[in-house]
Amino acid sequence: MYVSIDMGGTYTRIASSQDLHSIYKSIKFNTKKELIDQKNTISYYIKKLSEGEKILAICLGVPGTLDIKNKKYLKFKNYRVLENTPFDSLISDDLKNIPLTVVNDAHMAGYMEAVKGSGKEYEKVLYLSIGTGIGGIWVKNQNIDDIFLNFEPGHDCIFSDGLDFGEHCSGREFKRIYGIGPNNDTPTEIWKSYAKELSKGISFLNNKYPSDVTVLGGGFSVNNYDYFKGFLPENINIKLAKYGDESGILGGLEILFRKRLS
């Protein structure tokens, strides 16, 4: 049995798989604020979803930057309690003998979209995950090594007011900026304004990282794409993530599969 964990600032998803291609069982829960509670909940569901079968490998996606060489978590704007702790701090002692691969959560989801999702037909894929914050990955030729590169689009693009892409367009900032949450009642003019800001970020990143397609994923995109897609630039090839909220956990399985082949 294999396990994939997609841990976001708001929700955590865990899935087990017998073949690294399909989900056997899965669970979604609110990400716990305290590190010990998150660790205990993750470990509990790893055991429950594997149903007593031997776990061969785990892939864990987390919402922050990583020190791959020293196997430590670095900066986590939306989950600071994880900062400067070792990779296995989210895994109980009785599971620490299982091979663990840790990547950024947006990289995990984006890799799935690049190799099997909305970007699979393209050589260069820019994936943007718009959720609590903005993350993403740039993948060329489906190269798995790209998942380990430091790529933070939410902080890369700086607007004229000195704020970054995430502070203008993330789900966390939407209500603060527009005074209303994203839903059916949000006026069209607000969606136009939001799409204008989102387009600035997408255009900047496409100039810096030339791409054949930009794939939008993450909870905010998945739930609101139909409201703002009509106001995005027509000169950029933009698609919605094929696998939606499951891009992350499926990406974890795909990463484990490709690592097994290498």
N, C-alpha and C positions, 0 to 999 in steps of 0.2 A: 504494500500500500504506500502511496505517496500523499503528501499534504502540501497544499498551497494556502498561504495566508495573505490577505490583502487588508492591511491595517491603515485606515484613514484617520483624519482628525475627528471625524464624526461617527463613522461606522467601521466595523471590522467584519470581514467575510472570511470564512475558512471552508475549504473543500478538501475532500479526500478523493483519490482516484486509484484505480487498479491498473490502468494502462497508460497514463500520462496524456491521454487524448480526450477523455470524457470525465465528467464529474460523477462520482459515485454517490456521495452525499455532501450536503453543504449547510451552513448556518450563517446567519447575519445577526449581529448584536451591536448595541451602542458601545463605542470605544470607552473603556473605563478611565476616569480621570487619574486615579492613583495607579502607579506602576505595578504594585504588588497585586492589585485587583485585576489589571489587564493580563499580567503574567498568569495568574491562577485560572482566569477564564479561558485564555488561549490554550493552556495545557489541558484543561478539562475537555474542551471540544476536540482537540487533537486526538485524545484517547477515545472519545465517544464516536467520532466519525470514522475512525479506523477499525472499530468493532473488534478489537483484540488482535487484529492481524499485525504482522511485523511491519513497522514503518521504515522504508528504505531511504527516504530523503525528504527534506522539508525546504520549501522556498518561502521566504518571508519578505513582503514588500512593506516599507515604512515611509511615512511622510516627512522626510528630511534628508540631510546630507550625511555621507558616510566616509569613514576612514577605512577603506578596503584593506590596506596593508596591515594596520594594527587591529582590525576587526572591532571598531568602536563607532558608536553613533556620535554625530557631531551636532549640527544645528537643526532644531525642530521648532519652528515658529508656533505651530499649533499643538505641540505635545512636548513641552520643555522638560518634563520629568525624565525623558529618555536620553537627554543630552549627556555626553561623556560617560556613557555606560557601555559595557561590552555587548557584542551581538547577541550572546546567549542570555542576556538579562530578561528576555521575554519568554524564556523556555525553562520549565521546571527541571530540577536536577536529574530526575529519572529519564528525561528525554534528551539530555545533552550529549549522549553518545551517537545520536543520529546526525548524519551529514546535513549541515545547514547552509543554505545559500541566502544571503541578504542583499536586497537591491532597493532602490527607491521605488515607491509604489506606482508613481506615474511612469517610470521606466518599464516596470513589469507589465502594466496595461498597454503601454504604447508599443512594446515589442510584439505583443499578441496581435495588435491591429496592423502592425507593419508586415508580419509574416503570414497571417491568416485572415485578417479582417479587411477593413476598408482601404488599407494601403498595400495590399498584397501584390497588386499588379504594377506597382511603381518602384523605381530604383531608389529614390530619395524621399523619405517620409518624415514630415514634421508632425508629431503628435502632441496635442495640448490637452491636458486634463484640467477642466475648470470645475472646481468643487469648493470646499472651504477656502482653499488657496488655488494658485495656478502652478502646475508642474508640467513636465513633458519630457520628450526625448526626440533626438534626431537620429534616424536609422538609415544607413546606406547599405544597400545590397543585403539586407536582412542579417547584418553582421552582429552576432551575439555579444561581442566585446563592447558594443556601443552601450549596453545596459549598465556598464560599470563606469562610464565617463561622467564627469561632473557637469550636468546640464540643468540650469535652473531658469527657465524662460520667464517665470513670474517676477524674478529680480533682475533679469538681463535688460529688459526694455524699460527705459526711464522716460517719463512724460515731461512736458515743459514745466509743470508745477513741482518737479522734483520727486514725485511719487512714482512707484514702479507699476508694472503691468498688473500685478496681483492686487495692488491697492486701488486700481481703477476698475478691474473687471472680475474679480473673484466673487464667488457666492457670498462669502463672509461680508464683503463691503457693499453689496448691492443695496440693501435696505438703508444703510448709513448714507449712501450717496443720493438715492432717489426717494427716500422716505416711505417706501412701500415695498413689500415683499414680492418676489416674482410669482405671478399666478395668472389665472384667466382674466382677472380684473385690472391687471397692470396696463395702463394706457399705451397705445401704439407709439406715442411720441417718446415715451420712456424707452421702449425697446429700440427705437431708432437711435436715440442718444447712446444707449448701451452698445449697440452694434457699431456705431461710429468709433467709440473708444476701443472696442474689441478689434476692429479692423486696423486701427493704428498699430496695435501690438502684433497682429498677425503679419501685417505688411513689413514691419521692422524685422521680425524674425525670419521672414522669407528672403529678405535682402541679405541678412547676415548668414543664414543657413539655407541656400537655394534648395527648394524642394519641389517635387513633382506633384505632391498632394499634401494638404494640411488636414489632419483628422482631429475632430473635436470630441473628446470624451469627458468623463467625470460626471458627477451627479447633476451639476447645474446645466451642463450642455445637454445631457440626456433628457432632462425634464423640461427644458425651455427652448430647445433648438428651433422648433416650429414657430416660435414667437419672434425670433430675431434673425433667422436665416435669410429672409428676403431682403434684409438691409445690409448684408455683407458684400464685399467687393466682388464683382463678377470676373475680374481678371486673375483671381487666385482660385485654384481648384480646391474647394473646401468640402469635406464630407463628414457626416456624423459617424461615430464609432459603431461598427457592426455589432459588437458584443455587449454594448451598453455597460451596465454595472458589473457584468461578469468578465470584462476584459482583464481585470487584475488577476483574479484567481486562475483563469484560463492561461494567462501569461506566465504565471508561476509554474504551471504544469509544462508549458512549452519550453521554458528555460531549463527545467530539470531534464526534459527529454533530450534537448540539444547538448546539454552538458554530459549526459550519459553516452552520447554518440562520439564526443570529442576525446 
